[in-house]
């Protein structure tokens, strides 16, 4: 078989409005960007607290390189388990209020590693319909039976839990803050259900870490549910401004993952500079709470402004504002029109979101100024009138 099919596949994507291309960013990841050679307002970043450019993270990375070098040299079970790995894990466990934590190289690797370790053939996973692709792939790799329940539908989930009673291990997995819709899972009720039916509960706090809860510990901490959620995953590359991911829970969970998680075992560990940046970022969550306050102020301002212009933002309760367009081509046309006016709000299309729900995924940062928000709202109003 040859690769002659590839041009046809690409053309099909173009016709359906699903073709993607990389845009080049020059300089820093801030509230403004140089995108394809043009300065634009950045409303497409997960750098929610603006820490990716913080002097403390820069200095920590430089010092780590000077002391430890550039690479870790191996996987952590060979010779790549460095002092900074363990220091960061202690910081994460303290932040999350858990016995222990384990660092992974990315959120994707964390989710596929955790899920395929905790359940397997003969077990059952109950997964929210809008869970991230990394959770979906982790479920598939586990070889467990997968039951997808409608988004945040607790009645349907309970029905499925009743049907699956006594069938091996059972695990409910959900994001606490959904990455494309910006809404929160009904976490307190999910905890009650999991306990009632003797089911494990795993949560993905990727977009909540650093933003929600005491000191940015996440939605679990905000609701005071830390002791009742046994598996808490999160990332270091969004609000914390760096790269990598973690799982927080019991010491036994950490030990099992070290011994069984293939995405942890068979990969070179994170380099010193990345680890040092994450440690510095967690320290800043305590030292600079004003960043979270600024983020929430910006969220309210832009949300209210967009609603005054007649836009619907779904059930968003966060720094992620989904402006639903529906049709993929119309969505990208709207995004391009905004870009012409100096506002970068990326269009999101299938398969990232369900067919018919293409949207602009607008994200706020603590470092957006009042002027940035005012200019953005003017651009949205103009684009709406033109289209």
N, C-alpha and C positions, 0 to 999 in steps of 0.2 A: 504493500500500500504506500502511495506517495503522499506528499503534502499539498497536492493540487487543490484540495478542497478549501484551503485557508482563504484565498481571495474571495471565494463565494460566501464564506461565513462572514467575512468582514463587510462585504457589500450588503448582506442581509441585515447586519447590525445598523448600518448607516440608514437603510430604508425604514427601519423601525424606530429610528431616533435613539438607539441604544449604544452607538459607537462612542468610545471614550478615547481621549488623548491626554497625555501628560502636559501640564502647564509648568513653565520654569519659574521658580521663585528665586530672586536674588536678594541677598542680605538677610536680615533678621526676620523671625516669625513674630511680628508685633501687630498692633491694631491697624497699622498700614503695612502694605507689602509692595515690592516691585515685582509685578506679575507680568511675564512675557514682555519685560521692558517698560511697563507703565505702572506708575504709582496708583494704588487703589486702596480703599478702605477694606479691611479684612473682617468679614463676617462668616468665615468658613473654617475657623480654627478651633481645635479642642484645647488650646492653651488658655484655659478659662481664667486662671489667676494671673496670667502674664509672667509666669516664673521662668519660661524658657529663655528669657533674656536677663534674668536677675543677676546682678553682680556676684551675689553669694554663690550661685551655682557655677558661674564662670570660674571663680577663684578655687572652688572646691575641686573642679575638674582639673585645673592646671596643677594644683598641689598633688592630686592623686597620681597624675602622670609623672611628675617629678619624683615621687616616692616609690611608686609601684610599677611604672612603665605603662605601655599602651594596651597590652593584651593580657588575658588571664592564662593563656597557654594550653588549656585543656578543659575537659568537662570537670564538674566539681567532684565527681567520684574518682577522678584520676589525680590530677595535681592542681586543678583550677579552683579549689575552695579557698578563697582568700579571706583575710581578716575583714575586709570591707563587706563581703557577702554576709557574714554573720552579724556584723554591726548593723547593717541595714535591716536584717530580719528581726533583730531585737527592737529596733525603732518601730517597725511596722506592727509587731505584736503589741507593743506599748500603745501605739496609736489606736489599734483596733480593740484593745482590751482582751486579747486572747493569750493562751499559753505559748503559742509559737507561730511562726510564719515561715514561708519558703518562697524564695524569689525564682521567677521564671524569666526567660528571655523576651517574651512578648505575651500580650493578652491572648493571642491565638494559641500559642503553645501552652499557656496555662490551662485554658478551657479544654483543649483536646486531651491534655495530660491528666487533668483531674477527673474528668468524666469517664475516660477509658480505664482509669484505675479503680474508681469506686463501684462501677457496675460493669456487667458483662453479659454474655449469652445466658438467657434464662431469667434475666432481671428486666425491670421496666423503668423507663424514664418518662416523666410527665413534663413537657416543655411548652412554655408560652409560645403562641403562634408568631409573635414579633421578636423572639429572641435573636441575638446576633448570629451571624454566619459561623463564628467560631464555636458557639454553643451547638448549633445544628451539626457541624462537622464532628464535634466531640461526641455527640449522641450517636452519630452513624458509626464512628470508629469503635465505639464501645461494644457494638454488636448486640446491645440490649434492645428489647422491644421499645419503640418510641411511640408515645401517645401525645399528639399535639393538641392542646386545648385552646379554644378561642381566647383572644387577648384579654387577660385579667378576668376571665369568666370563672368565678369561684364555684358557682353551682355546677357547671360542666366538669370542672376539675374534681369536685367531690364525687360526682357520679362515676367518673373514671377510676377514682381511687377505690370506691366500693367494689367495682367490677374486678379489679386486679388484686384483691386481698389474697394474701397467702401465696403469691407468685414470685418467689425469690426476693432479692433486694429491690427496693423501690426508692426512687429519687425524684423530687420535684426541683426543677431548675428554672430560674427567672433572672432577668436583669432587675435591679432595684430602680434604676432610672433608664428608661428605654432610649436608645441612642438616636433613633430617627423620629420619635414622636415627642420626646421630652416629658413624658408622663411617668408617674411613679407607680410601681406595682403595689397592690393592696397587701403590703408585707405582713402586717400584724395578723390579718386573717389567714394568710398563707402559712404562717408559723403555727397558728391554731390547728389548721387542717393537717399539717404534717405531723404534729404531735398526736392528734386524735387518731390518725391512721398508721402510726408507727413508721413514718416515711422520712428518709433523709431530705434535707433542704439545702440546696446550694444556691447562692446568690452571686450575681456579677455586679460589682460596684464600680465598674470602669469609669462611668461618667458621673458618679456621685462622689468618688474619692476626692478629697480636697475641697469639695464644694458644700456638702451637706453635713449636718451634725456637729457635735462639739469638736472643735479643732479640726474640722474637715474630715472626720473619720468615716462619714458616709451615712446613708439612709438607715442602716441597721442601728448605728449609734444614735442617730437622731430620735429614733423610736424606742430606744432603750432595750433592744432585743438581742444584744450581743451574746448573752449566755444561752439563747434559744435558737441561734442560727449556726449550725456546726461547721459549715463550709462557706467562707467568704473570700471571693476572688476580687481583685482590683488591679488597676494599672498605674504605672509610674510615668506614663508618657502623655497624659492629658493635662489635668489641672496641676500635676506636679512637675510638668515642664521637661521631663527627660525621656527615659525609655525603659521598657521592661514591665514586669507584672509580678503579682504576688498571690499567694493563698494564705489566709489566716485562719487558725483553728486550734485544735488540740495538738499536743506533742505527738500523740499516736498518729494523727492524720499526717503530720509532717514526715514522720519516719516512714509511713507507708508509701508516700509519694516519692521519697528519696529512693526507695527500693523497687518501686513498680512503675513509676511514670516514665514512659519512654521519651516523651518530649523534654523531660528534665535530664534523664540519664545520658542520652545520646546526643548531646550538643555542647559545644564549647561555652563556657560560662560568660556572663556579662563582664565587660572590661572595667578596670578600676575607675576611670573617669565617670562612667555612667552610674556606678554605685555611689560614688561620692556626691554626685549631683542629687541623687534621690535622697540621701541622708540630709543634705543641706535644705532640700525642698521641704521635707517633713519638719525640720527645725523651724522653718519660716511659717508653717501653718500656725504655730503657737505664737511666734514673735510678731506676725503681721496680720492679725485678724481683720484689719481694715480692708484687705483685698477682697475677702468674701463679702463684706458689706458693700463695697463698691460694685462688685459683680451683681449683687441682687438689686441695687439701685438702678443699674443699667438695664437689667432684665425688665423691671417694672416700666421704665421709661419707654423702651422700644416696643414692648408688648402693647402698652396702652396707645402708643402712637400708631402702630400698625392696625389696631382694632378701630381707631378713629377713621382710618382710611378705608375701612370696610373689609379688611382681610380677616379670614378665619385662621386661627392658630391651633385648632384641635383642642386637646386636653392638656396641653403643655403646662407643667408646673415648675419650670426650670430655666436654665440658661440656653436650652435648645428650643428654638421656635420653628415648628414645621408649617410653612405656608403651602398648603396643598393646592396644586394646579390640576392634577389628574393625568392629562395626556403628556407623554414623555417629550414630544417635539415642542409643544407649547411651553412646557416647563423650561426647556433649554433656551427657547427664544426669549423668555422672560429673564432668565439668568444672563444671557448675552446682552440684552438691552440695559440691564443694571450695570453690567461691566463697562459698557460704553460710557456710562455716566460716573464711572469711578468707584463702583461698589461691587465687591466680589462676594456673592452669595451663591454657592455652588448648587446646581440642580442635581437632585438625586433621583435615579430611575431604577426600574427593575434590572437585575434581580435583587438589588439592595433593599428595595421596598416592593410591596405587592403590586401587580399590574393595576393600572388605573389610579394609582396613588402617588404618582411622581410629585415631588415637592421641592421647594427651596428649603434647604436646611440652614437656618440662620442661627449662628451661635454668637454669644456675647462674651466679652472679655472684661476683666476688672480694669484694664488699662484703656478701654474706649473712653473718650472724653464726651462732654455734652455736645461739642461741635461735631464730633464724628457721628453721633446719633442723629443730630438735626440734619446733617447732610445726607445720611442714609435715608431718613424718612422722606426727604424731598425727592430723592432718586426713585424710591418706591412709588410715590404718588405720580411722578412724571411717567414712569414705565407703565403703570396701570392705565393712565389716561391714553397713552399712545397705543397700547395693545388691546 
